[in-house]
Amino acid sequence: MRPPVFDLLEQDMERDAALPFIDLASRYFVRMRDGTDPVSTALSSAEIARRFDEPLPLGGRPLNEVTERIEHDVMSAMNRLAHPMCMGHQVSAPLPAAVWMETVIAAMNQSVAVAEMSPSATVVETQLVRWMTALIGWDASAGGTLTSGGTEATFTALLAARAAAMPNAWERGVGADGPLPVVLCGEHAHYAVTRAVAQLGLGLERAVAIPSRDWRMDTGALAARLDALAAHGTPVMAVVATAGSTATGSFDDLETIGALCEARGLWFHVDAAHGASALLSATHRDRMRGVARARSVAWDAHKMMLLPLSAGMLFVRDERDLDRAFAQRAPYLFHGDEDGRVWDQGTRSFQCSRRADALKMWVALERYGAAGLGEIYDHLCRTVRDLHGVIAGHPDFVALHAPESNILCFRWVGRAGEDDATVDAFNRDLRERYNKSGRGWITTTVLGGRRVLRVTVMNPRTGRDEVIRLLEGLSDEASTMRREGSREPGPPSPAFL
Ligand SMILES: Cc1ncc(COP(=O)(O)O)c(C=O)c1O
């Protein structure tokens, strides 16, 4: 006899089973419109864990009970990224049409590793690569792949750089080509860079940090360091610039760094995970000037293109660089070319099975257009400029930098005579209290050795009114803390993503 679970599968493929799930997501989006719900939960992880501390469910339960649990146990304790007062990490309030496409992607379950397993999705991904590399300013010899995010993109770029610098590393291991090279990056670079250097077998000590000037890589210091390395005969595997740095959203001078690399024949990688979407904006495109000089570029569509997680991209100026990065053979999977070109994407990716995330990105472009996404980019940046202006007129706060994108670091200034450590602790606790209050959600980081508050606007609903409310909220909480006369001890703040 057929077990009943098979009938459940048939029932659950019907529209009536799908709608409650779509309804949950849609009601959440709509409810966030007026901004009255708390942005986050005051519950601790341990308190949330009690909801789920139960034996493995051996038998199933009715679908309506499952969706009720999602709403009551899961969604009630989430961070509401669609809330206009959510200004935390670089994770988006996602584009709705792309969210709905997620269900279709999962239903089709095409794996884009191999063209024969994903006939249309592979072609769509290839077309996306064409569009995005054209925006970078490259011609048809460019290539790329979708990734889980910026971390995988930068790892893959440096793997390709390793294949160029150490062609024998794949077969014989690092060191087979002579002394190990170094990788240079700004001191503000995301940890994806140093992590990749270690993962690739170079050793963390071969990641060389170049100091910043105004939160950007100091190009004079870079040139001096490259000269010194050349004088010592130390090979350089790559120079990594950041376009849209994690802490401050600042853009390195890609034009100058690119020219330095070109003159020395060095691999130039741009980690533009955060900022590459500026290429969609007529106003902000110039921040990416010089990017076409790069040999590889990381670009996260799940950051300023507001795609739901995850949607990363890595592009190379010459597609063959990616083929060389991954030199494995798998004749049972990859069948070579068709019509003189290789469609299989698995030969160019860290992953084997891979979701067809390209489809949600394609849907976002179909629905909102590249120009529409550029206008959203502009709005996110404008809102942070507004915040910068509001802070300039507020006696209790000071901005640490002028915003170049949608990120701003600022600080509660403290009272005359208070030492830095006291003000640091106050800023840390202020953020904890504000977030726990449910009225908003921001992050914190350390900048120039000082604890600062950090805002990232990733939600088209956040505008001038909301950033004014943010400062009012922080001010209220700070006054309460002062009145209470003692800092409320909070857990250490998590580092930003
Ligand atoms: C500049 C930069 N590069 C890389 C990353 C890592 O990206 P992902 O989290 O998508 O792996 C981030 C994430 O914040 C980033 O800001």
The ligand as an SDF file (V2000), in Angstrom:
LIG
                    3D

 16 16  0  0  0  0  0  0  0  0999 V2000
   33.0770   44.7730    0.3980 C   0  0  0  0  0  0  0  0  0  0  0  0
   32.5310   43.4040    0.6900 C   0  0  0  0  0  0  0  0  0  0  0  0
   33.0750   42.3330    0.1190 N   0  0  0  0  0  0  0  0  0  0  0  0
   32.6230   41.0970    0.3680 C   0  0  0  0  0  0  0  0  0  0  0  0
   31.5830   40.8710    1.2270 C   0  0  0  0  0  0  0  0  0  0  0  0
   31.1130   39.4810    1.4910 C   0  0  0  0  0  0  0  0  0  0  0  0
   29.9460   39.2470    0.7600 O   0  0  0  0  0  0  0  0  0  0  0  0
   28.9880   38.0140    1.0700 P   0  0  0  0  0  0  0  0  0  0  0  0
   28.4650   38.2150    2.4470 O   0  0  0  0  0  0  0  0  0  0  0  0
   27.9560   38.1300    0.0040 O   0  0  0  0  0  0  0  0  0  0  0  0
   29.8010   36.7730    0.9350 O   0  0  0  0  0  0  0  0  0  0  0  0
   30.9740   41.9560    1.8640 C   0  0  0  0  0  0  0  0  0  0  0  0
   29.8650   41.7430    2.8140 C   0  0  0  0  0  0  0  0  0  0  0  0
   29.4510   42.5650    3.5350 O   0  0  0  0  0  0  0  0  0  0  0  0
   31.4610   43.2620    1.5830 C   0  0  0  0  0  0  0  0  0  0  0  0
   30.9230   44.3380    2.1680 O   0  0  0  0  0  0  0  0  0  0  0  0
  1  2  1  0
  2  3  1  0
  2 15  2  0
  3  4  2  0
  4  5  1  0
  5  6  1  0
  5 12  2  0
  6  7  1  0
  7  8  1  0
  8  9  2  0
  8 10  1  0
  8 11  1  0
 12 13  1  0
 12 15  1  0
 13 14  2  0
 15 16  1  0
M  END
$$$$
